[in-house]
Structure formats: C-alpha cells, structure tokens
C-alpha cells in the first residue's frame, strides 16, 4: 500500500507539474531558451567520437532529437554570397556513433545566405536560408528527421537567421522571430498560423523565448530596449516592460518558471548601461526585480540553474550565478572565463545536477574557444580547447551527450550514466520523481530517456519496466 500511495502521489504531481526530460531542440535548449537540461552531462572531457572530416569556416549551433544531431557546416562566406553547391550542407549524425545518417542541401536563391537549422521537434527538422542580419529571406523546408526527406516547403518566407533562434509550441509549431516580425508556422502543413510585426534594435540576435502562451522578445523603445510579451496563440502584442537605457543590443531574452524573464542588455556603453535585467511577468505587466552590471557580450546565451540561479559574466569577466529573485551572487568562478581573442560571447548549458558547461565563444570567428565544465559552486572539473567553437555548442541531449561543433571537428563528450535506465533523474533510486518524468513524456518520444525499450514511444511497456524497478 505505501508504494501504491507513492505511485498515486507521483501521478498527481506529474499531471500538475510535469518534469521535462528532453533533447536540445533549438538554440538555447528549449522553449524558454534558458540552457537548462533534464539530462546528466559528461563528468569528464572524454570524447567518445570526433568527426574531423567535416571542417567549415563558420560553425553553427546543433539541434538534437531522438539520438540524432542536426547541424550546418558552412564552407563558404564570401560577399556577395554566390555559393558553390553544398556550401552549407545540413548533416544528420548518429548521436551514439557520429556516423552520417543523411545530408541535405537547401536550395539557394539570389540574395540569400547560409542555410540555418532552426530546430527539430517531433521527428521534424526545420531548415531554411533566412538571416544574415535579416537582410535575406527564405522558405522553410521541413524534413523528416529519420530520412532527410522534404515533407513540405512553406509558402511564406522567414528572415530568422542563425543567431536569432526559434521556439516551439507544445503541438510542434515553430515560432520564428527576426528584426521586424514574428511568424508561427503550422508544423504539419507549412502554412502561416499568424504573423505580427515587432521591432528589434539590430537586425540579428532577435530571438524569442516562450513560457506557456507567453512569447518574450526584446524591442526598441525610446532611449533603449524593452521586453514585450506576445501571445503564442494569436500573435497579439500584450504589454511591455519599462525601458532599459542604452543605444542598441545584440542579445535575446530567456526565461525561467514562475514568470521570470532575463535580458542581457550590454553594448560596451559603461556600467550605467551594461547590465543583466531580471523581470517578473505579473500577468498584466512587468515588474523589475533587479539589475546587475555585466560584461559586454554580443550574441551571448546564458542559462538558469535547477535551484533558482541565473548565469552571467561579471564586469571583470568572471562567471557568476545569481539568485533569480534577488540578484544576490551565489557563486563566482575563481578566474575570468574570457576568450583569448578579446571577444567573448558565452554559450551555456546546465545539466540536471546544476553543473554548467560554458563556451567562451568568439562569435563567428574561427579562433580557439575554451569549453569548461563547472560544479554548481563554479569550480572547474574539466575543460577542453576547441578551435572555432563559436555558436557550435554546448548542446546537451537527453542521454547526457554534449555536442561541441567547432570549425575543425565535431565532438561528442559523454560519460556512461552511473545509474539504472529506470532511474531517469539519476539520483540513485527509482521513485515517484522518475514515474512523474515518464508520465510527462508519455506518447511518441523518440530518443527520450523514458523510452526504456527504445521503440520510439513511452507507453505501458516502459511503465512496466519502471514499476519493476520501483524502490531500487
């Protein structure tokens, strides 16, 4: 009876508060674009495979779903852009072996730029040639994740680029954001669900973040920028925050559960302007919770931690974790984490144990980058130097794989999990938390940790395995 009561309680909790165990579907790692993962990341710098025959000039962010990693390897960057065939090929790699499963060359039209893998969800991969500072537009191509076959091509163009990123709604529809507009596209047909105008301060890094029906983007305001909330259902602009003063900015907002929204407004304008801002969405407006002086990082992607922290760089360049509600410093790295190139643009992923994986990327440059793994108290426990990592990771998959795509090679860092398959959160016991995670992933779910029998579904067979191991 105690076990049955525990199972019943876990089912109730799972229905009210589902636990996310997912791959890395889009830039920023999920709908909130906050770098947070339910997986256990690698405990060492051990590389299980490396692909050194996929060199490129500019390395872009990978997306991961269902034991597959999807990425663009751009080998041409001249202006005006008049590329040879295959200059920005989409590669689908087997996450376990690194083998190429398929490739795709997105059709090029005059005036367009490099191919972008916007994201992957529910067995569909979305690619196109929008971007280059929103100066070009392209149709979205939806590919079958298993075969690379084109499922549809959108009737409408999007201007979203590789730096912007997209988010998905729960039914799989992607929402694209660019300099002057946002657009939701039907994942099944490619038709536009809605399109709406918005105003970003620059023509790149204008990506969205989503929390439920709330879509958050930054917009131009008199004397600076503001955060605006739109409806994911209708595309309607609902309300905006107070103005954050400054000239312009090249970062996108990210958010955390509880209506928290963060924005790194930094453009090398001094301590009065270069800050990380924390807002609370009250349902009718934004409340400013705190702001803190921050290092100038265009194109940066920071993260939230599972215990209520948020990452940023101090003005001196040290990695910090601050309390999401108060801004108090919880932890700070012993030294700076700045790029040796003199231009730093953080990319951060956080695993279920609160461990941080930080890339001190130098934007689109091809110089060396340091990938460091930090404990929750910001002590380094492993590191690796990767040439031209730029926007190419870290990206964490549901099985704990960390993909880093540099310009010289693509690498998988992975540590075998120290727990049974049914121990989904890897805390040493199969209990209600694991049951809750399984129920939240119920249904078609290729590559999910909860798919214990690896049949691309979480169903009664997987539940039976978990209940057999319950309490162990």
C-alpha positions in Angstrom: 0.0 0.0 0.0 2.8 2.6 0.7 4.2 2.0 -2.7 0.7 2.4 -4.3 0.2 5.6 -2.4 3.6 6.9 -3.6 2.7 6.0 -7.2 -0.6 7.7 -7.0 1.0 10.8 -5.5 3.6 10.8 -8.2 1.0 10.6 -10.9 -0.8 13.5 -9.4 2.4 15.6 -9.2 3.3 14.7 -12.7 0.0 15.8 -14.1 0.2 19.1 -12.2 3.9 19.8 -12.5 5.3 17.8 -15.5 9.1 17.2 -15.4 10.9 17.9 -18.7 13.4 15.4 -20.0 14.1 16.5 -23.5 16.9 16.8 -26.0 18.2 20.2 -27.4 15.5 21.2 -30.0 16.5 24.8 -30.7 19.1 27.4 -30.0 19.1 27.9 -26.2 18.0 24.4 -25.5 14.2 24.6 -25.2 11.2 26.9 -25.3 12.5 29.1 -22.5 15.9 29.4 -24.4 17.5 29.2 -20.9 20.1 26.4 -21.5 18.5 24.1 -18.9 18.5 20.4 -19.5 17.0 17.5 -17.6 19.9 15.3 -18.5 23.1 14.4 -16.6 26.0 15.9 -18.6 29.5 14.4 -19.0 31.7 14.2 -15.9 35.0 14.3 -17.8 36.5 15.5 -21.1 36.4 12.0 -22.6 35.5 12.2 -26.3 33.5 9.2 -27.5 33.8 10.2 -31.1 35.1 13.1 -33.2 34.4 13.9 -36.9 37.4 15.7 -38.4 36.2 15.4 -42.0 33.5 18.0 -41.7 35.6 21.2 -41.4 34.0 24.5 -42.0 34.6 28.3 -41.9 31.7 29.1 -39.6 30.2 26.6 -37.1 26.6 26.9 -36.2 24.5 25.5 -33.3 23.4 21.9 -33.4 19.9 20.7 -32.6 19.3 17.3 -31.1 16.3 15.0 -31.0 16.0 11.2 -30.8 19.6 10.1 -30.9 20.3 12.4 -33.9 22.2 15.7 -34.1 21.4 18.1 -36.9 23.8 20.9 -37.9 25.0 23.1 -40.8 28.7 23.1 -41.8 29.3 26.4 -43.7 32.3 26.2 -46.0 31.8 29.5 -48.0 31.4 33.0 -46.6 32.3 35.5 -49.4 30.2 38.6 -50.2 28.3 39.0 -52.3 27.1 35.5 -51.5 27.2 33.3 -54.6 28.0 29.9 -53.3 29.1 26.7 -54.9 26.9 23.6 -54.5 26.9 22.1 -51.0 28.5 25.2 -49.3 26.2 25.0 -46.3 25.1 21.4 -46.0 22.8 20.1 -43.3 24.3 17.0 -41.7 22.3 14.4 -39.6 24.7 12.5 -37.3 24.0 9.4 -35.2 24.4 10.6 -31.7 26.0 7.4 -30.5 28.5 6.7 -33.3 28.9 10.0 -35.0 28.1 8.4 -38.4 26.4 10.5 -41.1 22.8 9.3 -41.5 21.8 11.8 -44.2 22.6 15.2 -45.7 20.5 17.9 -47.2 21.4 20.8 -49.5 18.9 23.6 -49.0 18.1 25.3 -52.4 19.8 28.7 -52.8 18.1 31.8 -54.4 19.9 35.0 -55.2 20.2 37.4 -52.3 20.1 34.6 -49.7 22.8 33.5 -47.2 23.8 30.3 -45.4 21.5 27.5 -44.5 20.1 27.5 -40.9 18.9 24.5 -38.9 16.2 26.3 -37.0 15.3 23.4 -34.8 14.0 19.8 -34.5 10.8 18.6 -32.8 8.5 15.6 -33.1 10.5 13.9 -35.8 10.7 17.1 -38.0 13.7 19.2 -38.8 13.2 22.8 -39.9 15.8 24.5 -42.1 16.0 27.5 -44.4 18.1 30.4 -45.7 16.8 33.3 -43.8 19.1 35.6 -41.9 22.4 37.4 -42.4 21.1 40.2 -40.2 17.5 39.7 -41.5 18.8 41.0 -44.9 17.7 37.8 -46.6 14.6 35.7 -46.5 13.9 32.1 -47.4 11.2 29.5 -47.3 11.2 27.0 -44.5 11.9 23.4 -45.5 10.5 20.8 -43.2 12.5 17.5 -43.3 11.8 14.0 -42.0 14.2 13.6 -39.1 14.9 9.9 -39.9 15.4 10.2 -43.7 16.0 13.9 -44.6 13.1 13.7 -47.0 11.3 17.1 -47.6 7.9 17.0 -46.1 6.8 20.4 -47.1 8.1 23.9 -48.1 6.4 26.9 -46.6 4.5 29.3 -48.8 5.8 32.3 -46.9 9.4 33.5 -46.3 11.1 34.0 -43.0 14.0 36.2 -42.1 15.1 34.4 -39.0 18.9 33.8 -39.0 21.4 31.5 -37.3 21.9 33.9 -34.4 18.2 34.5 -33.8 16.8 31.1 -32.9 13.2 29.9 -32.8 11.0 28.3 -30.2 8.4 25.6 -30.5 4.9 25.5 -29.0 3.6 22.3 -27.4 2.0 21.0 -30.6 5.3 21.3 -32.5 4.6 24.6 -34.4 7.8 26.7 -34.7 7.7 30.4 -34.0 10.2 32.4 -35.9 11.5 35.9 -34.8 13.5 38.3 -36.8 14.3 42.0 -36.9 10.9 43.3 -37.8 8.4 40.4 -37.5 7.4 37.1 -35.8 5.7 34.3 -37.6 4.1 31.0 -36.3 4.1 28.2 -38.9 2.0 25.1 -38.8 4.3 22.1 -38.3 2.1 19.8 -40.3 1.5 21.9 -43.4 3.9 24.8 -43.5 1.0 27.3 -43.6 1.4 30.6 -41.6 -0.8 30.5 -38.5 -0.1 34.1 -37.7 2.4 36.8 -38.4 3.0 40.0 -36.5 5.3 43.0 -36.5 7.9 43.7 -33.8 11.0 46.0 -33.7 14.4 44.7 -32.7 17.3 47.1 -32.1 19.6 45.4 -34.6 19.0 43.0 -37.5 20.2 39.9 -35.7 20.1 38.2 -32.3 16.4 38.9 -32.2 15.2 35.5 -30.9 12.2 34.6 -28.8 11.7 32.8 -25.5 8.4 31.0 -24.6 6.7 30.2 -21.2 3.3 28.7 -21.8 1.3 31.1 -24.1 3.8 34.0 -23.4 6.3 34.8 -26.1 9.0 37.2 -25.0 11.2 39.3 -27.3 13.2 42.5 -27.0 12.0 45.6 -28.8 13.2 49.1 -29.5 12.0 51.8 -27.0 12.8 55.5 -26.8 16.3 55.6 -25.4 16.8 51.9 -25.2 15.1 48.5 -25.3 12.2 46.8 -23.6 10.8 43.3 -23.2 7.4 42.7 -24.8 5.0 39.8 -24.3 3.1 38.4 -27.2 0.5 35.6 -27.3 1.8 32.3 -28.8 -1.8 31.5 -29.8 -2.8 34.7 -31.6 0.4 36.7 -32.1 -1.0 39.7 -30.3 1.3 42.1 -28.5 0.0 42.3 -24.9 2.3 44.6 -22.9 5.9 45.7 -22.5 8.4 46.4 -19.7 10.0 49.6 -18.7 12.8 50.9 -20.9 16.3 49.6 -20.3 18.6 52.5 -21.3 21.2 52.1 -24.0 21.9 52.6 -27.6 21.3 49.1 -29.1 21.8 45.4 -28.2 22.6 42.1 -29.7 21.1 39.5 -27.3 17.8 37.7 -26.9 15.8 37.2 -23.7 15.5 34.0 -21.8 13.1 33.0 -19.0 12.6 30.7 -16.0 9.5 29.1 -14.4 7.3 31.4 -12.4 7.1 34.2 -15.0 10.8 35.3 -14.7 12.4 36.9 -17.7 16.1 37.8 -18.1 17.7 40.1 -20.6 21.5 40.8 -21.1 21.4 44.5 -22.3 25.1 45.1 -23.0 26.7 47.1 -25.8 30.0 48.3 -24.3 28.4 51.5 -23.0 29.7 51.5 -19.5 28.4 50.4 -16.0 25.3 52.6 -16.2 24.0 50.7 -19.2 25.7 47.3 -19.5 23.5 45.1 -17.2 21.6 41.9 -16.8 18.0 42.7 -16.1 15.5 40.4 -14.2 11.8 40.9 -14.6 8.7 39.3 -13.2 5.7 38.9 -15.6 2.7 39.6 -13.4 0.1 38.7 -16.0 -0.7 42.3 -16.7 2.8 43.9 -16.9 6.4 43.5 -15.9 8.0 44.1 -12.5 11.7 44.9 -12.5 13.2 42.7 -9.8 16.9 43.7 -10.1 19.7 44.5 -12.5 23.4 43.9 -12.2 26.5 45.3 -14.0 27.6 42.8 -16.6 30.4 42.1 -19.1 29.6 43.2 -22.7 28.7 40.0 -24.7 27.0 40.3 -28.1 25.4 37.1 -29.3 25.6 35.6 -25.8 23.4 32.8 -24.5 23.2 32.4 -20.7 21.3 29.9 -18.6 19.2 29.2 -15.5 20.1 26.5 -12.9 17.7 24.0 -11.3 18.0 25.6 -7.9 16.9 29.1 -8.9 20.1 30.6 -10.2 20.9 32.5 -13.4 24.3 32.8 -15.0 26.1 35.9 -16.3 29.6 37.4 -16.5 30.8 40.0 -14.1 32.2 43.2 -15.5 35.7 41.7 -15.0 34.7 38.6 -16.9 34.2 36.0 -14.1 31.3 33.5 -14.5 28.7 34.2 -11.8 25.5 32.5 -10.6 23.0 35.0 -9.2 19.7 34.4 -7.4 16.9 34.7 -9.8 14.7 36.7 -7.5 17.1 38.9 -5.7 20.2 39.1 -7.9 22.5 38.1 -4.9 25.7 36.5 -6.0 25.6 32.8 -5.1 28.8 31.7 -6.8 31.7 33.1 -8.8 34.5 31.5 -10.8 38.0 31.9 -9.3 39.3 33.4 -12.6 37.9 35.0 -15.7 36.4 32.9 -18.5 37.1 35.4 -21.3 38.1 34.3 -24.8 41.8 34.8 -25.6 40.7 36.5 -28.8 39.4 39.5 -26.9 35.8 39.0 -27.9 33.7 36.8 -25.7 30.2 35.5 -26.3 29.1 33.0 -23.8 27.2 29.8 -24.7 26.0 27.9 -21.6 24.2 24.6 -20.9 23.2 23.4 -17.4 22.5 19.8 -16.5 20.1 18.3 -14.0 22.7 18.3 -11.3 23.3 22.1 -11.7 26.6 21.6 -13.4 27.5 24.3 -16.0 29.1 23.8 -19.4 30.5 27.2 -20.6 31.8 28.1 -24.1 33.6 31.4 -24.2 32.9 31.6 -27.9 34.2 34.5 -30.0 31.1 34.9 -32.1 31.5 33.7 -35.7 35.3 33.7 -35.6 37.5 30.7 -36.1 39.9 31.1 -33.2 40.2 28.8 -30.2 37.5 28.6 -27.6 37.6 27.1 -24.1 34.8 24.7 -23.2 34.8 24.4 -19.4 32.7 22.2 -17.1 31.8 23.8 -13.7 30.4 22.4 -10.5 27.3 24.2 -9.1 29.7 26.2 -7.0 31.7 27.2 -10.1 34.8 25.2 -9.7 36.2 23.8 -12.9 36.2 20.0 -13.1 37.2 19.6 -16.7 38.0 21.7 -19.8 38.8 21.3 -23.5 40.1 23.7 -26.1 38.1 23.6 -29.4 39.0 25.6 -32.5 36.2 27.8 -33.8 33.5 26.6 -31.5 31.7 29.9 -31.9 28.0 29.1 -31.8 28.5 25.4 -32.1 27.6 24.3 -28.6 27.4 23.1 -25.9 24.2 21.2 -26.7 23.0 18.5 -24.3 20.9 15.5 -25.3 18.5 13.5 -23.2 21.1 10.7 -22.8 23.7 13.2 -21.4 25.7 13.6 -24.7 27.3 17.0 -25.0 27.9 18.0 -28.7 30.5 20.6 -29.5 30.8 21.6 -33.2 34.0 23.5 -33.9 35.3 24.5 -37.3 37.8 21.7 -37.3 35.8 18.9 -36.0 32.5 17.9 -34.3 32.9 16.1 -30.9 30.7 14.1 -28.5 31.6 14.2 -24.8 29.7 11.6 -22.9 30.0 9.7 -19.5 28.1 6.5 -19.0 25.3 7.2 -16.5 26.1 5.9 -13.0 22.5 4.6 -12.6 19.9 2.2 -14.0 17.9 3.1 -17.1 14.7 3.4 -15.0 16.4 6.0 -12.7 15.5 8.8 -15.0 16.9 11.6 -12.9 19.9 9.5 -11.9 19.6 10.2 -8.1 20.3 6.6 -7.1 16.7 5.4 -6.6 13.7 4.7 -8.9 10.9 6.6 -7.3 8.0 9.0 -7.8 10.1 11.6 -9.5 11.1 9.1 -12.2 7.5 8.0 -12.6 6.5 11.6 -13.0 9.2 12.2 -15.6 7.9 9.1 -17.5 4.3 10.2 -17.5 5.3 13.7 -18.7 7.0 12.1 -21.7 4.1 9.7 -22.5 3.4 9.0 -26.1 5.6 9.3 -29.2 9.0 10.3 -27.9 12.0 9.1 -30.0 15.2 9.2 -28.0 13.6 10.1 -24.7 15.3 8.7 -21.6 11.9 7.5 -20.5 11.7 5.2 -23.6 13.2 2.3 -21.8 12.7 -0.3 -24.5 13.8 2.1 -27.3 10.8 1.7 -29.5 10.2 5.5 -30.0 7.3 5.5 -27.7 6.8 6.0 -23.9 3.9 3.6 -23.1 2.8 0.7 -20.9 5.8 -1.4 -21.7 8.1 1.3 -20.4 5.9 1.9 -17.3 6.1 -1.9 -16.6 9.9 -1.8 -16.6 9.9 1.2 -14.3 7.4 -0.3 -11.8 9.5 -3.5 -11.7 12.5 -1.4 -10.7 10.5 0.9 -8.3 12.1 1.4 -5.0 15.5 0.0 -6.0 
